[in-house]
Amino acid sequence: MTDAASPATQPRIPDAGSPDNGWQPGEASTHEDPLLDALVVLTRLHGAPFTAEALSAGLPLVDNRLTPSLLPRAAARAGLTARIVRKPLSGITPNLLPAILLLHDRRACILLEHLPDGGMRVRFPEAGESADDLTAEELAALYTGLVCFVRPRFRFEARSPKVNAVRSSHWFWGTVLENWRLYRDTLLAALVINLFALAIPMFSMTVYDRVVPNHAVETLWVLAIGAVLVLFFDFVLRTLRAYIVDTAGKRIDVQLSARIMERVLGLRMDARPASVGSFAANLRAFEGVRDFIASATVTTLIDLPFVVLFLIVMVWISPWLLLPPWSACLRCCSSPWCPRKRCMNSPKPPTGQAPSAMPPWWRAWSGSRRSRPSVPRA
């Protein structure tokens, strides 16, 4: 029996490059997202804990991180409302706490309370459940001036008989009403544009009725300068209206796309449709609605009520001027009835026999084969 241990009994020392020698915690556990982590901590403080995966699933993250613009959408999934404002530390009142402070270098912390000595108690998401006490000067050196107030969403008590149920906004009209200010500006621009459209006819009537018979050249120059100014402002307003409609269409397109994709990505497996093709067709149908908002059809619908203004001006000039537009309107309205009447008066096939879609030569050849006598085999 020897004192030295045999090579078989000596412990094996792993190599430096061996996978057993290195830690592999996983990318999800080592990924740092301060704003998302701060929101997760706030959900725990408000008594409704949510995971980071549940809050960020389906959101268009930037560099796999939650941005301040996506914070309200992530907070809404936890039943919270979020608003980002620019406010100094001294302007944050205690009744709005806890709140998320945006720090330099894309960091974030949670302001818990104001201390009696003038300091502030904060919690960094990297520190877990512990809190740190900082002075106002130390926190001001890290603070960017942006604070996110996250509060629980107000909900009525379902068992209360005196409170009616709150109606949720429509997925389409609710998004359109959020941009009502843009459409208000579009209506004002359309009103002025249609008033400017009457300038050129009035200019022509004035020139032929007053200027040409009296040879008033000075009046002609004044009217021409006014007409040029009207055309210039008409061009500017039309450009602004097109820009406003395009901006509103882009906003609605982004919001509708985000809502639809959130619903699709958050769809439960037991609620998925049996046919993938029909589900994809339904999604393509939503694209038609979004294209309608961003198209020039909206501008046409905005200008349509001002037809009454032009008709009133034509009646003011002469009632007989209404005959051409009314004749055109009647012709356009009656044109779809002519093909419909022809289709109704066309001869119908006999009852029980559907019209064949095959060409005549194929039907004749098929009939000859059916009428040919069969030759018995030997």
C-alpha positions in Angstrom: 0.0 0.0 0.0 1.6 3.3 -1.1 1.1 6.8 0.3 0.8 8.5 -3.1 -2.6 8.5 -4.5 -3.1 6.7 -7.8 -4.0 8.7 -10.9 -7.4 7.1 -10.9 -8.2 8.5 -7.4 -6.9 12.1 -8.0 -9.6 14.7 -8.6 -9.8 16.0 -12.2 -9.3 19.8 -12.6 -11.4 21.1 -15.5 -9.8 23.1 -18.2 -10.2 26.9 -18.5 -12.1 26.5 -21.8 -14.4 23.8 -20.5 -18.1 24.7 -20.4 -18.3 23.4 -16.8 -15.8 26.1 -15.7 -18.0 29.1 -16.9 -21.3 30.5 -15.6 -24.2 30.5 -18.0 -27.1 32.4 -16.3 -29.0 33.0 -19.6 -29.6 36.2 -21.6 -33.1 36.9 -20.0 -31.7 37.0 -16.5 -28.7 39.2 -17.3 -30.5 41.7 -19.6 -30.8 45.1 -18.1 -33.8 47.3 -18.8 -34.0 50.0 -16.0 -37.4 51.5 -17.1 -39.1 48.1 -17.4 -37.6 46.9 -14.1 -38.8 50.1 -12.4 -42.3 49.5 -13.8 -42.3 46.0 -12.5 -41.4 47.3 -9.0 -44.2 49.8 -9.2 -46.7 47.1 -10.0 -45.6 45.3 -6.8 -45.9 48.5 -4.8 -49.5 49.0 -6.1 -50.5 45.5 -5.1 -50.8 44.0 -8.6 -47.4 42.4 -9.5 -46.7 41.7 -13.1 -43.6 40.2 -14.7 -41.4 42.0 -17.2 -42.4 39.5 -20.0 -46.1 40.2 -19.5 -45.6 44.0 -19.6 -43.3 44.1 -22.7 -44.7 41.2 -24.8 -45.6 42.5 -28.3 -44.3 46.0 -27.8 -41.8 47.5 -30.4 -38.9 47.7 -28.0 -35.8 49.7 -29.1 -32.5 47.8 -28.5 -34.7 45.3 -26.6 -35.4 48.0 -24.0 -38.6 49.9 -23.0 -38.7 53.5 -24.1 -40.5 56.3 -22.4 -43.0 56.6 -25.3 -44.0 52.9 -24.7 -44.3 53.2 -21.0 -48.1 54.2 -21.0 -48.9 51.1 -23.2 -46.9 48.8 -20.9 -48.5 50.3 -17.8 -52.0 49.9 -19.2 -51.5 46.1 -19.3 -51.1 46.2 -15.5 -54.2 48.4 -15.0 -52.1 51.5 -14.5 -52.0 54.9 -16.1 -48.7 56.6 -16.9 -47.8 60.2 -17.8 -44.4 61.7 -18.4 -43.8 65.3 -17.5 -40.9 67.6 -17.1 -40.8 68.7 -13.4 -38.1 69.6 -10.9 -37.5 67.6 -7.8 -38.9 70.3 -5.6 -42.2 70.3 -7.6 -43.0 66.6 -7.1 -45.6 66.5 -4.3 -45.7 63.6 -1.8 -49.3 62.6 -2.9 -48.0 61.7 -6.4 -45.4 59.2 -5.1 -44.1 56.7 -5.9 -42.9 57.9 -9.3 -40.2 56.9 -11.8 -37.4 59.3 -12.3 -35.5 59.2 -15.5 -31.7 59.5 -14.9 -28.7 60.1 -17.1 -27.1 57.3 -19.1 -30.6 55.7 -19.7 -31.0 54.7 -16.1 -34.1 55.0 -13.9 -35.1 54.9 -10.2 -38.2 55.0 -8.1 -38.8 58.0 -5.8 -40.5 56.6 -2.7 -40.8 59.5 -0.3 -39.3 62.9 0.9 -37.3 62.7 4.1 -37.8 65.2 6.9 -34.1 66.4 6.6 -34.7 67.4 2.9 -33.3 64.2 1.5 -35.1 61.7 -0.7 -35.6 57.9 -0.5 -35.2 56.1 -3.8 -35.0 52.6 -5.0 -32.9 51.5 -7.8 -34.2 48.4 -9.8 -30.7 46.9 -9.7 -30.6 46.9 -5.9 -33.7 44.7 -5.5 -35.9 45.4 -2.5 -33.5 47.8 -0.7 -33.9 51.6 -0.7 -31.2 54.3 -0.6 -31.4 57.7 1.1 -29.9 60.5 -1.1 -29.6 64.2 -0.6 -31.4 66.5 -2.9 -28.1 67.6 -4.5 -26.9 64.0 -5.2 -30.3 63.1 -6.8 -30.4 66.4 -8.8 -27.0 65.5 -10.3 -28.4 62.2 -11.6 -31.9 63.5 -12.5 -32.7 64.5 -16.1 -35.8 66.5 -15.3 -38.3 63.9 -16.6 -40.6 62.1 -14.2 -43.2 59.4 -14.9 -46.2 59.4 -12.7 -47.8 55.9 -12.6 -51.1 55.6 -10.8 -53.7 52.8 -10.7 -56.5 53.2 -13.2 -59.8 54.2 -11.6 -62.4 51.5 -11.7 -66.0 51.4 -10.6 -67.2 48.9 -8.1 -69.1 46.3 -10.1 -71.4 45.5 -7.2 -72.6 49.1 -6.8 -76.2 49.5 -8.2 -75.9 53.3 -8.7 -73.0 53.3 -11.1 -73.5 52.5 -14.7 -71.0 50.5 -16.6 -68.3 52.4 -18.3 -68.3 52.2 -22.1 -64.9 51.4 -23.6 -63.8 53.4 -26.6 -64.3 51.9 -30.0 -61.2 50.4 -31.6 -61.6 52.6 -34.7 -63.6 55.7 -33.8 -61.8 56.0 -30.4 -58.5 56.3 -32.3 -60.0 58.8 -34.7 -61.4 61.0 -31.9 -58.0 61.1 -30.3 -56.8 63.2 -33.3 -59.9 65.4 -33.5 -57.8 68.6 -33.3 -56.1 67.7 -36.6 -59.4 67.2 -38.3 -60.7 70.4 -36.8 -57.9 72.3 -38.5 -58.6 70.4 -41.7 -62.3 71.6 -41.6 -61.2 75.2 -41.1 -58.7 75.0 -43.9 -61.4 73.4 -46.2 -63.8 76.2 -45.3 -61.3 78.9 -46.3 -60.3 77.0 -49.5 -63.8 76.7 -50.7 -64.4 80.4 -50.0 -61.3 81.2 -52.1 -62.7 79.0 -54.9 -65.4 81.6 -55.4 -62.8 84.3 -55.9 -62.0 83.5 -59.6 -65.6 83.4 -60.8 -66.4 86.6 -58.9 -63.3 88.2 -60.5 -64.4 87.2 -64.0 -67.9 88.5 -63.5 -66.6 91.8 -62.1 -64.2 92.3 -65.0 -66.8 91.6 -67.7 -69.6 93.5 -66.0 -67.8 96.6 -64.6 -64.2 96.9 -65.7 -64.4 96.2 -69.5 -67.4 98.5 -70.2 -65.9 101.4 -68.2 -62.2 100.8 -69.3 -61.2 100.9 -65.6 -57.6 99.8 -66.0 -56.6 100.8 -62.4 -59.5 98.7 -61.0 -58.4 95.8 -63.2 -54.9 95.9 -61.7 -56.3 96.0 -58.1 -58.6 93.0 -58.8 -55.8 91.1 -60.5 -53.4 91.6 -57.5 -56.2 90.4 -55.2 -56.9 87.4 -57.3 -53.2 86.5 -57.4 -53.0 86.8 -53.6 -56.1 84.6 -53.2 -54.5 81.9 -55.5 -51.3 82.0 -53.5 -53.0 81.6 -50.1 -55.2 78.9 -51.7 -52.1 77.0 -52.7 -50.6 77.4 -49.2 -53.8 76.2 -47.5 -54.2 73.2 -49.8 -50.6 72.2 -49.0 -51.2 72.5 -45.3 -54.4 70.6 -45.5 -52.7 67.7 -47.3 -50.0 67.7 -44.7 -52.4 67.7 -41.8 -54.5 64.9 -43.3 -51.3 62.9 -44.0 -50.1 63.4 -40.4 -53.5 62.3 -39.0 -53.5 59.3 -41.3 -50.1 58.2 -40.2 -50.9 58.6 -36.5 -54.1 56.6 -36.9 -52.3 54.0 -38.9 -49.6 53.5 -36.3 -52.1 53.3 -33.4 -54.5 50.9 -35.2 -51.6 48.7 -36.3 -50.3 48.7 -32.7 -53.7 47.8 -31.3 -54.3 45.0 -33.9 -50.9 43.5 -33.4 -51.2 43.6 -29.6 -54.5 41.7 -29.9 -53.1 39.2 -32.3 -49.9 38.5 -30.2 -52.0 38.4 -27.0 -54.5 36.0 -28.4 -55.1 32.9 -26.2 -54.4 29.5 -27.8 -58.0 28.3 -27.1 -59.4 31.4 -28.9 -57.4 31.0 -32.1 -59.4 30.4 -35.3 -59.4 27.0 -36.9 -58.5 28.4 -40.3 -55.3 30.4 -40.6 -56.3 31.6 -44.1 -59.5 33.2 -42.9 -57.6 34.8 -40.0 -55.1 36.3 -42.4 -57.9 37.6 -44.6 -59.5 39.3 -41.6 -56.2 41.0 -40.9 -55.9 42.2 -44.5 -59.4 43.6 -44.2 -58.1 45.9 -41.5 -55.5 47.2 -43.9 -58.3 48.5 -46.2 -59.7 50.6 -43.3 -56.3 52.0 -42.6 -55.7 52.8 -46.2 -59.1 54.6 -46.4 -58.0 57.0 -43.6 -54.7 57.8 -45.2 -56.1 58.2 -48.7 -57.5 61.3 -50.5 -61.0 60.0 -50.0 -61.1 61.8 -46.6 -60.3 65.1 -48.3 -63.2 64.5 -50.8 -65.6 63.8 -47.9 -64.5 67.0 -46.2 -65.2 69.1 -49.3 -68.5 67.4 -50.0 -70.7 69.5 -47.6 -69.5 72.7 -49.2 -71.4 71.8 -52.4 -74.4 73.5 -50.7 -72.3 76.7 -50.5 -71.7 76.7 -54.3 -75.4 75.9 -55.0 -76.5 78.9 -52.8 -74.1 81.2 -54.7 -75.5 79.9 -58.0 -79.0 80.5 -56.9 -78.0 84.0 -55.8 -76.6 84.7 -59.3 -79.5 83.0 -61.2 -81.8 80.1 -60.3 -81.5 78.7 -63.9 -77.8 77.9 -63.2 -79.0 75.0 -61.0 -80.3 73.1 -64.0 -76.8 71.7 -65.2 -75.6 70.4 -61.8 -79.1 69.0 -61.0 -79.2 67.2 -64.3 -75.7 65.8 -63.8 -76.7 64.6 -60.3 -79.8 62.9 -61.6 -77.8 61.3 -64.4 -75.2 59.9 -62.0 -77.9 58.6 -59.6 -79.9 56.9 -62.3 -77.0 55.4 -64.2 -76.7 52.3 -61.9 -80.4 51.5 -62.4 -80.0 50.8 -66.2 -77.7 47.8 -66.0 -79.8 46.5 -63.1 -83.0 46.7 -65.1 -81.3 44.9 -68.1 -80.2 42.1 -65.8 -83.7 41.7 -64.4 -85.3 41.6 -67.9 -82.8 39.1 -69.2 -84.2 35.5 -69.9 -83.7 33.2 -66.9 -82.7 29.5 -67.3 -85.3 26.8 -66.6 -86.1 26.0 -63.1 -83.8 23.4 -61.6 -81.1 23.9 -64.3 -78.2 26.1 -63.5 -76.5 27.9 -66.4 -73.3 26.0 -67.5 -70.0 27.9 -67.4 -68.5 25.6 -70.1 -68.0 26.8 -73.7 -70.6 25.7 -76.3 -68.2 23.4 -78.2 -67.4 21.5 -75.0 -71.1 21.1 -74.2 -71.8 19.8 -77.8 -68.9 17.3 -77.6 -70.0 16.1 -74.2 -73.6 15.6 -75.4 -72.4 13.6 -78.4 -70.4 11.3 -76.2 -73.4 10.7 -73.9 -75.7 10.0 -76.9 -73.2 7.6 -78.5 -74.4 4.0 -78.1 -72.1 1.8 -76.1 -70.5 -1.2 -77.9 -70.6 -4.4 -75.8 -67.3 -6.0 -75.2 -66.7 -9.6 -76.3 
